[in-house]
């Protein structure tokens, strides 16, 4: 069977990692795995994981965690170039620089229950101990997609900072899992300029912004793409052409510089902040 490409965006945001965690639990949880490193760079880690049962998977922001028996945790961060593919049946010959391959043996009763997974180009692929996992979690901000998220902890940082709000929301130690698309679009929907100092955001404004991030990211997990446009601004409602972009999804301002704002018609602006492109509407986000 042809492989299923399970990471579609070149810079995965948190919803993609949550989808991967659920997918990998479905394929491998509760059974021993065989791990290898065709590329060779993860050979020692693969040897430690081989034969262990995968108990559970989770996502925390942009970090993927596989929890194995023996208190071993596989930690993966895809970064800019990481991609994961998976498939059913006998694993194919490795193609390219496969850092990690996971597979199971299936069962005699269900030979189609054999699965494999290939990881290429991650920023991080390592085996962590429980204290190292705890340290990883401690350096991350709350993840809007997690039930244990504490938005008060993020606002405590934001409310004391003169740093532009967009930069704070992109800082994974403040909020985990939010990338440029979610940040850009949530700020538009909130009517907040990306350069607004964090300390200028009141608590009610933060509560609305956090709630919208939860809503948008949860929808993205369910749909597998990022859609941020309200019903009244959809192509079929406005009579406009749908967006054509490799990221998919309907958005207000992200990667639409010079195009008319769907709400007011003002040309969408583009600027740079800390080496990142930002997009906003100077009318809808005036403050």
ChimeraX commands (.cxc) that place a marker at each C-alpha (Angstrom):
marker #1 position 0.00,0.00,0.00 radius 0.5
marker #1 position 1.22,3.48,-0.80 radius 0.5
marker #1 position 2.52,5.49,2.14 radius 0.5
marker #1 position 0.29,8.06,3.76 radius 0.5
marker #1 position 1.95,11.44,4.12 radius 0.5
marker #1 position 0.94,12.59,7.58 radius 0.5
marker #1 position 2.70,15.93,7.74 radius 0.5
marker #1 position 1.57,18.29,5.03 radius 0.5
marker #1 position 2.90,21.71,6.01 radius 0.5
marker #1 position 6.61,22.60,5.79 radius 0.5
marker #1 position 6.50,24.12,9.28 radius 0.5
marker #1 position 4.05,22.01,11.30 radius 0.5
marker #1 position 2.07,23.81,13.98 radius 0.5
marker #1 position 0.73,22.18,17.12 radius 0.5
marker #1 position -2.40,20.69,15.60 radius 0.5
marker #1 position -0.28,18.58,13.23 radius 0.5
marker #1 position 1.66,17.09,16.13 radius 0.5
marker #1 position -1.54,16.26,18.00 radius 0.5
marker #1 position -2.83,14.51,14.89 radius 0.5
marker #1 position 0.41,12.54,14.62 radius 0.5
marker #1 position 0.21,11.50,18.28 radius 0.5
marker #1 position -3.30,10.15,17.78 radius 0.5
marker #1 position -2.31,8.40,14.56 radius 0.5
marker #1 position 0.70,6.71,16.10 radius 0.5
marker #1 position -1.28,5.53,19.11 radius 0.5
marker #1 position -3.79,3.99,16.73 radius 0.5
marker #1 position -1.06,2.17,14.79 radius 0.5
marker #1 position 1.33,1.05,17.53 radius 0.5
marker #1 position 0.04,1.50,21.09 radius 0.5
marker #1 position -0.24,-1.55,23.31 radius 0.5
marker #1 position 2.19,-3.69,21.33 radius 0.5
marker #1 position 5.96,-4.17,21.05 radius 0.5
marker #1 position 7.66,-2.16,18.33 radius 0.5
marker #1 position 10.72,-2.79,16.25 radius 0.5
marker #1 position 12.88,0.31,15.79 radius 0.5
marker #1 position 15.76,0.85,13.39 radius 0.5
marker #1 position 17.72,3.76,11.97 radius 0.5
marker #1 position 18.47,3.15,8.27 radius 0.5
marker #1 position 20.39,6.43,8.21 radius 0.5
marker #1 position 22.39,5.32,11.27 radius 0.5
marker #1 position 22.16,8.55,13.27 radius 0.5
marker #1 position 19.64,7.11,15.74 radius 0.5
marker #1 position 20.99,3.55,15.90 radius 0.5
marker #1 position 21.63,3.52,19.68 radius 0.5
marker #1 position 18.22,4.98,20.49 radius 0.5
marker #1 position 16.49,2.56,18.13 radius 0.5
marker #1 position 18.22,-0.36,19.84 radius 0.5
marker #1 position 16.89,0.81,23.22 radius 0.5
marker #1 position 13.32,1.02,21.92 radius 0.5
marker #1 position 13.22,-2.27,19.99 radius 0.5
marker #1 position 11.06,-4.86,21.73 radius 0.5
marker #1 position 9.44,-2.39,24.12 radius 0.5
marker #1 position 5.69,-1.86,24.28 radius 0.5
marker #1 position 4.44,1.58,23.30 radius 0.5
marker #1 position 2.15,2.51,26.18 radius 0.5
marker #1 position 0.91,5.90,25.03 radius 0.5
marker #1 position 1.63,8.91,22.83 radius 0.5
marker #1 position 1.12,12.59,23.45 radius 0.5
marker #1 position 1.79,15.97,21.93 radius 0.5
marker #1 position 2.96,18.98,23.87 radius 0.5
marker #1 position 3.10,22.01,21.63 radius 0.5
marker #1 position 5.31,21.05,18.69 radius 0.5
marker #1 position 6.89,18.12,20.53 radius 0.5
marker #1 position 5.80,14.52,19.92 radius 0.5
marker #1 position 6.30,12.00,22.72 radius 0.5
marker #1 position 6.04,8.19,22.55 radius 0.5
marker #1 position 6.01,6.65,26.02 radius 0.5
marker #1 position 7.45,3.11,26.05 radius 0.5
marker #1 position 7.81,0.44,28.69 radius 0.5
marker #1 position 10.88,0.77,30.87 radius 0.5
marker #1 position 10.32,4.51,31.38 radius 0.5
marker #1 position 11.70,5.31,27.95 radius 0.5
marker #1 position 10.24,8.19,25.94 radius 0.5
marker #1 position 10.91,8.85,22.28 radius 0.5
marker #1 position 10.99,12.61,21.74 radius 0.5
marker #1 position 10.58,14.01,18.23 radius 0.5
marker #1 position 10.57,17.64,17.10 radius 0.5
marker #1 position 10.01,17.95,13.36 radius 0.5
marker #1 position 11.41,21.45,13.05 radius 0.5
marker #1 position 11.53,22.97,9.57 radius 0.5
marker #1 position 12.25,19.85,7.55 radius 0.5
marker #1 position 10.95,16.85,9.48 radius 0.5
marker #1 position 8.37,14.59,7.86 radius 0.5
marker #1 position 6.63,11.40,8.90 radius 0.5
marker #1 position 5.17,8.79,6.57 radius 0.5
marker #1 position 3.41,5.57,7.48 radius 0.5
marker #1 position 1.87,2.61,5.76 radius 0.5
marker #1 position 0.36,-0.86,6.09 radius 0.5
marker #1 position 2.03,-4.21,5.53 radius 0.5
marker #1 position 5.66,-5.02,4.89 radius 0.5
marker #1 position 7.84,-1.90,5.19 radius 0.5
marker #1 position 9.32,-0.82,1.84 radius 0.5
marker #1 position 13.02,-0.36,1.22 radius 0.5
marker #1 position 14.10,2.87,2.91 radius 0.5
marker #1 position 14.23,5.87,0.60 radius 0.5
marker #1 position 16.28,8.91,1.51 radius 0.5
marker #1 position 17.65,9.74,4.94 radius 0.5
marker #1 position 15.34,7.79,7.25 radius 0.5
marker #1 position 16.34,8.69,10.81 radius 0.5
marker #1 position 13.88,6.30,12.46 radius 0.5
marker #1 position 11.72,3.44,11.30 radius 0.5
marker #1 position 9.12,1.91,13.61 radius 0.5
marker #1 position 7.18,-1.23,12.74 radius 0.5
marker #1 position 5.13,-3.98,14.35 radius 0.5
marker #1 position 4.66,-7.60,13.36 radius 0.5
marker #1 position 0.89,-7.67,12.97 radius 0.5
marker #1 position -0.89,-10.90,13.75 radius 0.5
marker #1 position -1.52,-14.15,11.92 radius 0.5
marker #1 position -5.24,-13.56,12.08 radius 0.5
marker #1 position -4.85,-10.04,10.66 radius 0.5
marker #1 position -1.79,-9.69,8.43 radius 0.5
marker #1 position -3.09,-6.24,7.40 radius 0.5
marker #1 position -2.56,-5.17,11.02 radius 0.5
marker #1 position 1.15,-4.70,10.38 radius 0.5
marker #1 position 2.21,-1.08,10.20 radius 0.5
marker #1 position 5.37,0.91,9.69 radius 0.5
marker #1 position 6.43,4.51,10.17 radius 0.5
marker #1 position 9.40,6.46,8.77 radius 0.5
marker #1 position 10.80,9.70,10.18 radius 0.5
marker #1 position 13.02,11.95,8.05 radius 0.5
marker #1 position 14.81,15.20,8.77 radius 0.5
marker #1 position 13.69,16.00,12.34 radius 0.5
marker #1 position 15.34,18.66,14.46 radius 0.5
marker #1 position 15.22,16.25,17.42 radius 0.5
marker #1 position 14.93,12.47,17.65 radius 0.5
marker #1 position 16.08,11.15,21.00 radius 0.5
marker #1 position 15.24,8.86,23.89 radius 0.5
marker #1 position 14.49,10.69,27.13 radius 0.5
marker #1 position 14.28,9.59,30.76 radius 0.5
marker #1 position 11.40,10.75,33.02 radius 0.5
marker #1 position 13.43,13.66,34.49 radius 0.5
marker #1 position 14.33,14.79,30.98 radius 0.5
marker #1 position 10.68,14.65,29.92 radius 0.5
marker #1 position 9.75,16.71,32.97 radius 0.5
marker #1 position 12.42,19.27,32.08 radius 0.5
marker #1 position 11.06,19.49,28.52 radius 0.5
marker #1 position 7.53,20.15,29.76 radius 0.5
marker #1 position 8.79,22.72,32.27 radius 0.5
marker #1 position 10.35,24.89,29.59 radius 0.5
marker #1 position 7.18,25.02,27.48 radius 0.5
marker #1 position 4.20,27.29,27.91 radius 0.5
marker #1 position 0.62,26.01,28.07 radius 0.5
marker #1 position -0.64,24.19,24.98 radius 0.5
marker #1 position -4.16,25.32,23.94 radius 0.5
marker #1 position -4.90,21.76,22.77 radius 0.5
marker #1 position -4.18,20.13,26.12 radius 0.5
marker #1 position -6.77,19.67,28.86 radius 0.5
marker #1 position -4.11,20.47,31.48 radius 0.5
marker #1 position -3.22,23.85,29.94 radius 0.5
marker #1 position -3.06,26.80,32.34 radius 0.5
marker #1 position -3.66,30.06,30.41 radius 0.5
marker #1 position -2.97,32.07,33.60 radius 0.5
marker #1 position 0.67,31.02,33.37 radius 0.5
marker #1 position 0.95,32.48,29.87 radius 0.5
marker #1 position -0.82,35.69,30.80 radius 0.5
marker #1 position 1.53,36.19,33.74 radius 0.5
marker #1 position 4.38,36.43,31.23 radius 0.5
marker #1 position 2.46,38.47,28.68 radius 0.5
marker #1 position 1.09,41.04,31.12 radius 0.5
marker #1 position 4.59,41.97,32.34 radius 0.5
marker #1 position 6.24,42.26,28.95 radius 0.5
marker #1 position 6.76,45.17,26.55 radius 0.5
marker #1 position 7.57,42.66,23.78 radius 0.5
marker #1 position 5.15,42.75,20.81 radius 0.5
marker #1 position 2.24,40.39,21.32 radius 0.5
marker #1 position 2.94,38.43,18.13 radius 0.5
marker #1 position 6.48,37.66,19.30 radius 0.5
marker #1 position 5.21,36.54,22.70 radius 0.5
marker #1 position 2.64,34.20,21.17 radius 0.5
marker #1 position 5.30,32.70,18.89 radius 0.5
marker #1 position 7.59,32.07,21.88 radius 0.5
marker #1 position 7.05,28.41,22.78 radius 0.5
marker #1 position 7.96,29.11,26.41 radius 0.5
marker #1 position 4.92,31.42,26.58 radius 0.5
marker #1 position 2.37,29.43,24.52 radius 0.5
marker #1 position 3.24,26.02,23.10 radius 0.5
marker #1 position 2.10,24.86,19.68 radius 0.5
marker #1 position 1.21,28.20,18.14 radius 0.5
marker #1 position 2.99,29.02,14.90 radius 0.5
marker #1 position 2.79,31.92,12.50 radius 0.5
marker #1 position -0.56,30.98,10.96 radius 0.5
marker #1 position -2.45,30.60,14.24 radius 0.5
marker #1 position -0.85,33.69,15.76 radius 0.5
marker #1 position -1.42,35.89,12.71 radius 0.5
marker #1 position -5.03,34.81,12.30 radius 0.5
marker #1 position -6.00,34.87,15.98 radius 0.5
marker #1 position -4.68,38.43,16.29 radius 0.5
marker #1 position -6.73,39.48,13.25 radius 0.5
marker #1 position -9.88,37.86,14.65 radius 0.5
marker #1 position -9.28,39.65,17.94 radius 0.5
marker #1 position -8.71,43.02,16.23 radius 0.5
marker #1 position -5.26,43.31,17.83 radius 0.5
marker #1 position -2.17,44.65,16.03 radius 0.5
marker #1 position 0.77,42.22,16.12 radius 0.5
marker #1 position 3.03,44.95,17.50 radius 0.5
marker #1 position 0.84,45.65,20.55 radius 0.5
marker #1 position 3.01,45.35,23.69 radius 0.5
marker #1 position 2.02,42.34,25.73 radius 0.5
marker #1 position 1.40,44.42,28.84 radius 0.5
marker #1 position -1.18,46.49,26.93 radius 0.5
marker #1 position -3.46,43.43,26.63 radius 0.5
marker #1 position -5.99,43.33,29.46 radius 0.5
marker #1 position -7.19,40.13,31.07 radius 0.5
marker #1 position -10.53,40.08,29.26 radius 0.5
marker #1 position -8.72,40.48,25.95 radius 0.5
marker #1 position -6.38,37.61,26.82 radius 0.5
marker #1 position -9.29,35.34,27.78 radius 0.5
marker #1 position -10.92,35.98,24.40 radius 0.5
marker #1 position -7.65,35.46,22.54 radius 0.5
marker #1 position -6.85,32.22,24.37 radius 0.5
marker #1 position -10.39,30.91,23.83 radius 0.5
marker #1 position -10.12,31.61,20.12 radius 0.5
marker #1 position -6.77,29.81,19.90 radius 0.5
marker #1 position -8.36,26.78,21.57 radius 0.5
marker #1 position -11.26,26.88,19.10 radius 0.5
marker #1 position -9.12,27.34,15.97 radius 0.5
marker #1 position -6.53,24.73,16.92 radius 0.5
marker #1 position -9.16,22.17,17.94 radius 0.5
marker #1 position -10.90,22.65,14.58 radius 0.5
marker #1 position -7.56,22.19,12.81 radius 0.5
marker #1 position -6.97,18.89,14.61 radius 0.5
marker #1 position -10.37,17.67,13.50 radius 0.5
marker #1 position -10.09,18.86,9.88 radius 0.5
marker #1 position -6.38,18.39,9.27 radius 0.5
marker #1 position -5.96,21.94,7.99 radius 0.5
marker #1 position -6.12,25.48,9.37 radius 0.5
marker #1 position -9.36,27.35,8.65 radius 0.5
marker #1 position -9.85,30.69,10.40 radius 0.5
marker #1 position -12.52,32.48,8.33 radius 0.5
marker #1 position -15.98,32.91,9.83 radius 0.5
marker #1 position -18.99,31.68,7.85 radius 0.5
marker #1 position -19.92,35.15,6.59 radius 0.5
marker #1 position -16.50,35.50,4.96 radius 0.5
marker #1 position -16.28,32.10,3.25 radius 0.5
marker #1 position -15.83,32.04,-0.55 radius 0.5
marker #1 position -19.33,30.73,-1.20 radius 0.5
marker #1 position -20.85,33.42,1.01 radius 0.5
marker #1 position -18.86,36.30,-0.47 radius 0.5
marker #1 position -18.85,35.01,-4.04 radius 0.5
marker #1 position -15.05,35.02,-4.24 radius 0.5
marker #1 position -12.59,32.40,-5.43 radius 0.5
marker #1 position -11.34,29.98,-2.77 radius 0.5
marker #1 position -7.79,30.27,-1.52 radius 0.5
marker #1 position -5.17,28.28,-3.40 radius 0.5
marker #1 position -2.14,27.63,-1.20 radius 0.5
marker #1 position -0.02,24.63,-0.23 radius 0.5
marker #1 position -1.05,25.15,3.41 radius 0.5
marker #1 position -4.75,24.82,2.55 radius 0.5
marker #1 position -7.55,26.42,4.51 radius 0.5
marker #1 position -9.28,29.79,4.35 radius 0.5
marker #1 position -7.51,32.62,6.19 radius 0.5
marker #1 position -7.93,36.35,6.66 radius 0.5
marker #1 position -4.42,37.80,6.34 radius 0.5
marker #1 position -1.75,35.08,6.47 radius 0.5
marker #1 position 0.30,35.17,3.25 radius 0.5
marker #1 position -2.19,37.58,1.62 radius 0.5
marker #1 position -0.08,40.78,1.36 radius 0.5
marker #1 position -1.65,43.36,-0.92 radius 0.5
marker #1 position -4.91,41.42,-1.24 radius 0.5
marker #1 position -8.12,43.03,0.02 radius 0.5
marker #1 position -9.18,42.26,3.57 radius 0.5
marker #1 position -12.25,40.00,3.56 radius 0.5
marker #1 position -13.89,42.25,6.15 radius 0.5
marker #1 position -13.10,45.85,5.16 radius 0.5
marker #1 position -11.33,45.70,1.79 radius 0.5
marker #1 position -8.10,47.35,2.97 radius 0.5
marker #1 position -4.96,45.90,1.39 radius 0.5
marker #1 position -3.36,43.39,3.76 radius 0.5
marker #1 position -0.03,44.61,5.15 radius 0.5
marker #1 position 3.18,42.66,5.55 radius 0.5
marker #1 position 6.11,43.41,7.83 radius 0.5
marker #1 position 8.91,41.68,9.67 radius 0.5
marker #1 position 9.29,40.97,13.36 radius 0.5
marker #1 position 12.25,39.06,14.77 radius 0.5
marker #1 position 13.02,37.63,11.34 radius 0.5
marker #1 position 9.45,36.43,10.71 radius 0.5
marker #1 position 6.94,37.78,8.21 radius 0.5
marker #1 position 3.81,39.19,9.79 radius 0.5
marker #1 position 0.50,39.95,8.12 radius 0.5
marker #1 position -2.28,42.21,9.36 radius 0.5
marker #1 position -5.04,44.57,8.33 radius 0.5
marker #1 position -4.22,48.17,9.26 radius 0.5
marker #1 position -7.92,48.98,9.51 radius 0.5
marker #1 position -9.38,45.97,11.31 radius 0.5
marker #1 position -6.38,45.75,13.64 radius 0.5
marker #1 position -5.94,49.45,14.35 radius 0.5
marker #1 position -5.58,50.31,18.00 radius 0.5
marker link #1:1,2 radius 0.2
marker link #1:2,3 radius 0.2
marker link #1:3,4 radius 0.2
marker link #1:4,5 radius 0.2
marker link #1:5,6 radius 0.2
marker link #1:6,7 radius 0.2
marker link #1:7,8 radius 0.2
marker link #1:8,9 radius 0.2
marker link #1:9,10 radius 0.2
marker link #1:10,11 radius 0.2
marker link #1:11,12 radius 0.2
marker link #1:12,13 radius 0.2
marker link #1:13,14 radius 0.2
marker link #1:14,15 radius 0.2
marker link #1:15,16 radius 0.2
marker link #1:16,17 radius 0.2
marker link #1:17,18 radius 0.2
marker link #1:18,19 radius 0.2
marker link #1:19,20 radius 0.2
marker link #1:20,21 radius 0.2
marker link #1:21,22 radius 0.2
marker link #1:22,23 radius 0.2
marker link #1:23,24 radius 0.2
marker link #1:24,25 radius 0.2
marker link #1:25,26 radius 0.2
marker link #1:26,27 radius 0.2
marker link #1:27,28 radius 0.2
marker link #1:28,29 radius 0.2
marker link #1:29,30 radius 0.2
marker link #1:30,31 radius 0.2
marker link #1:31,32 radius 0.2
marker link #1:32,33 radius 0.2
marker link #1:33,34 radius 0.2
marker link #1:34,35 radius 0.2
marker link #1:35,36 radius 0.2
marker link #1:36,37 radius 0.2
marker link #1:37,38 radius 0.2
marker link #1:38,39 radius 0.2
marker link #1:39,40 radius 0.2
marker link #1:40,41 radius 0.2
marker link #1:41,42 radius 0.2
marker link #1:42,43 radius 0.2
marker link #1:43,44 radius 0.2
marker link #1:44,45 radius 0.2
marker link #1:45,46 radius 0.2
marker link #1:46,47 radius 0.2
marker link #1:47,48 radius 0.2
marker link #1:48,49 radius 0.2
marker link #1:49,50 radius 0.2
marker link #1:50,51 radius 0.2
marker link #1:51,52 radius 0.2
marker link #1:52,53 radius 0.2
marker link #1:53,54 radius 0.2
marker link #1:54,55 radius 0.2
marker link #1:55,56 radius 0.2
marker link #1:56,57 radius 0.2
marker link #1:57,58 radius 0.2
marker link #1:58,59 radius 0.2
marker link #1:59,60 radius 0.2
marker link #1:60,61 radius 0.2
marker link #1:61,62 radius 0.2
marker link #1:62,63 radius 0.2
marker link #1:63,64 radius 0.2
marker link #1:64,65 radius 0.2
marker link #1:65,66 radius 0.2
marker link #1:66,67 radius 0.2
marker link #1:67,68 radius 0.2
marker link #1:68,69 radius 0.2
marker link #1:69,70 radius 0.2
marker link #1:70,71 radius 0.2
marker link #1:71,72 radius 0.2
marker link #1:72,73 radius 0.2
marker link #1:73,74 radius 0.2
marker link #1:74,75 radius 0.2
marker link #1:75,76 radius 0.2
marker link #1:76,77 radius 0.2
marker link #1:77,78 radius 0.2
marker link #1:78,79 radius 0.2
marker link #1:79,80 radius 0.2
marker link #1:80,81 radius 0.2
marker link #1:81,82 radius 0.2
marker link #1:82,83 radius 0.2
marker link #1:83,84 radius 0.2
marker link #1:84,85 radius 0.2
marker link #1:85,86 radius 0.2
marker link #1:86,87 radius 0.2
marker link #1:87,88 radius 0.2
marker link #1:88,89 radius 0.2
marker link #1:89,90 radius 0.2
marker link #1:90,91 radius 0.2
marker link #1:91,92 radius 0.2
marker link #1:92,93 radius 0.2
marker link #1:93,94 radius 0.2
marker link #1:94,95 radius 0.2
marker link #1:95,96 radius 0.2
marker link #1:96,97 radius 0.2
marker link #1:97,98 radius 0.2
marker link #1:98,99 radius 0.2
marker link #1:99,100 radius 0.2
marker link #1:100,101 radius 0.2
marker link #1:101,102 radius 0.2
marker link #1:102,103 radius 0.2
marker link #1:103,104 radius 0.2
marker link #1:104,105 radius 0.2
marker link #1:105,106 radius 0.2
marker link #1:106,107 radius 0.2
marker link #1:107,108 radius 0.2
marker link #1:108,109 radius 0.2
marker link #1:109,110 radius 0.2
marker link #1:110,111 radius 0.2
marker link #1:111,112 radius 0.2
marker link #1:112,113 radius 0.2
marker link #1:113,114 radius 0.2
marker link #1:114,115 radius 0.2
marker link #1:115,116 radius 0.2
marker link #1:116,117 radius 0.2
marker link #1:117,118 radius 0.2
marker link #1:118,119 radius 0.2
marker link #1:119,120 radius 0.2
marker link #1:120,121 radius 0.2
marker link #1:121,122 radius 0.2
marker link #1:122,123 radius 0.2
marker link #1:123,124 radius 0.2
marker link #1:124,125 radius 0.2
marker link #1:125,126 radius 0.2
marker link #1:126,127 radius 0.2
marker link #1:127,128 radius 0.2
marker link #1:128,129 radius 0.2
marker link #1:129,130 radius 0.2
marker link #1:130,131 radius 0.2
marker link #1:131,132 radius 0.2
marker link #1:132,133 radius 0.2
marker link #1:133,134 radius 0.2
marker link #1:134,135 radius 0.2
marker link #1:135,136 radius 0.2
marker link #1:136,137 radius 0.2
marker link #1:137,138 radius 0.2
marker link #1:138,139 radius 0.2
marker link #1:139,140 radius 0.2
marker link #1:140,141 radius 0.2
marker link #1:141,142 radius 0.2
marker link #1:142,143 radius 0.2
marker link #1:143,144 radius 0.2
marker link #1:144,145 radius 0.2
marker link #1:145,146 radius 0.2
marker link #1:146,147 radius 0.2
marker link #1:147,148 radius 0.2
marker link #1:148,149 radius 0.2
marker link #1:149,150 radius 0.2
marker link #1:150,151 radius 0.2
marker link #1:151,152 radius 0.2
marker link #1:152,153 radius 0.2
marker link #1:153,154 radius 0.2
marker link #1:154,155 radius 0.2
marker link #1:155,156 radius 0.2
marker link #1:156,157 radius 0.2
marker link #1:157,158 radius 0.2
marker link #1:158,159 radius 0.2
marker link #1:159,160 radius 0.2
marker link #1:160,161 radius 0.2
marker link #1:161,162 radius 0.2
marker link #1:162,163 radius 0.2
marker link #1:163,164 radius 0.2
marker link #1:164,165 radius 0.2
marker link #1:165,166 radius 0.2
marker link #1:166,167 radius 0.2
marker link #1:167,168 radius 0.2
marker link #1:168,169 radius 0.2
marker link #1:169,170 radius 0.2
marker link #1:170,171 radius 0.2
marker link #1:171,172 radius 0.2
marker link #1:172,173 radius 0.2
marker link #1:173,174 radius 0.2
marker link #1:174,175 radius 0.2
marker link #1:175,176 radius 0.2
marker link #1:176,177 radius 0.2
marker link #1:177,178 radius 0.2
marker link #1:178,179 radius 0.2
marker link #1:179,180 radius 0.2
marker link #1:180,181 radius 0.2
marker link #1:181,182 radius 0.2
marker link #1:182,183 radius 0.2
marker link #1:183,184 radius 0.2
marker link #1:184,185 radius 0.2
marker link #1:185,186 radius 0.2
marker link #1:186,187 radius 0.2
marker link #1:187,188 radius 0.2
marker link #1:188,189 radius 0.2
marker link #1:189,190 radius 0.2
marker link #1:190,191 radius 0.2
marker link #1:191,192 radius 0.2
marker link #1:192,193 radius 0.2
marker link #1:193,194 radius 0.2
marker link #1:194,195 radius 0.2
marker link #1:195,196 radius 0.2
marker link #1:196,197 radius 0.2
marker link #1:197,198 radius 0.2
marker link #1:198,199 radius 0.2
marker link #1:199,200 radius 0.2
marker link #1:200,201 radius 0.2
marker link #1:201,202 radius 0.2
marker link #1:202,203 radius 0.2
marker link #1:203,204 radius 0.2
marker link #1:204,205 radius 0.2
marker link #1:205,206 radius 0.2
marker link #1:206,207 radius 0.2
marker link #1:207,208 radius 0.2
marker link #1:208,209 radius 0.2
marker link #1:209,210 radius 0.2
marker link #1:210,211 radius 0.2
marker link #1:211,212 radius 0.2
marker link #1:212,213 radius 0.2
marker link #1:213,214 radius 0.2
marker link #1:214,215 radius 0.2
marker link #1:215,216 radius 0.2
marker link #1:216,217 radius 0.2
marker link #1:217,218 radius 0.2
marker link #1:218,219 radius 0.2
marker link #1:219,220 radius 0.2
marker link #1:220,221 radius 0.2
marker link #1:221,222 radius 0.2
marker link #1:222,223 radius 0.2
marker link #1:223,224 radius 0.2
marker link #1:224,225 radius 0.2
marker link #1:225,226 radius 0.2
marker link #1:226,227 radius 0.2
marker link #1:227,228 radius 0.2
marker link #1:228,229 radius 0.2
marker link #1:229,230 radius 0.2
marker link #1:230,231 radius 0.2
marker link #1:231,232 radius 0.2
marker link #1:232,233 radius 0.2
marker link #1:233,234 radius 0.2
marker link #1:234,235 radius 0.2
marker link #1:235,236 radius 0.2
marker link #1:236,237 radius 0.2
marker link #1:237,238 radius 0.2
marker link #1:238,239 radius 0.2
marker link #1:239,240 radius 0.2
marker link #1:240,241 radius 0.2
marker link #1:241,242 radius 0.2
marker link #1:242,243 radius 0.2
marker link #1:243,244 radius 0.2
marker link #1:244,245 radius 0.2
marker link #1:245,246 radius 0.2
marker link #1:246,247 radius 0.2
marker link #1:247,248 radius 0.2
marker link #1:248,249 radius 0.2
marker link #1:249,250 radius 0.2
marker link #1:250,251 radius 0.2
marker link #1:251,252 radius 0.2
marker link #1:252,253 radius 0.2
marker link #1:253,254 radius 0.2
marker link #1:254,255 radius 0.2
marker link #1:255,256 radius 0.2
marker link #1:256,257 radius 0.2
marker link #1:257,258 radius 0.2
marker link #1:258,259 radius 0.2
marker link #1:259,260 radius 0.2
marker link #1:260,261 radius 0.2
marker link #1:261,262 radius 0.2
marker link #1:262,263 radius 0.2
marker link #1:263,264 radius 0.2
marker link #1:264,265 radius 0.2
marker link #1:265,266 radius 0.2
marker link #1:266,267 radius 0.2
marker link #1:267,268 radius 0.2
marker link #1:268,269 radius 0.2
marker link #1:269,270 radius 0.2
marker link #1:270,271 radius 0.2
marker link #1:271,272 radius 0.2
marker link #1:272,273 radius 0.2
marker link #1:273,274 radius 0.2
marker link #1:274,275 radius 0.2
marker link #1:275,276 radius 0.2
marker link #1:276,277 radius 0.2
marker link #1:277,278 radius 0.2
marker link #1:278,279 radius 0.2
marker link #1:279,280 radius 0.2
marker link #1:280,281 radius 0.2
marker link #1:281,282 radius 0.2
marker link #1:282,283 radius 0.2
marker link #1:283,284 radius 0.2
marker link #1:284,285 radius 0.2
marker link #1:285,286 radius 0.2
marker link #1:286,287 radius 0.2
view
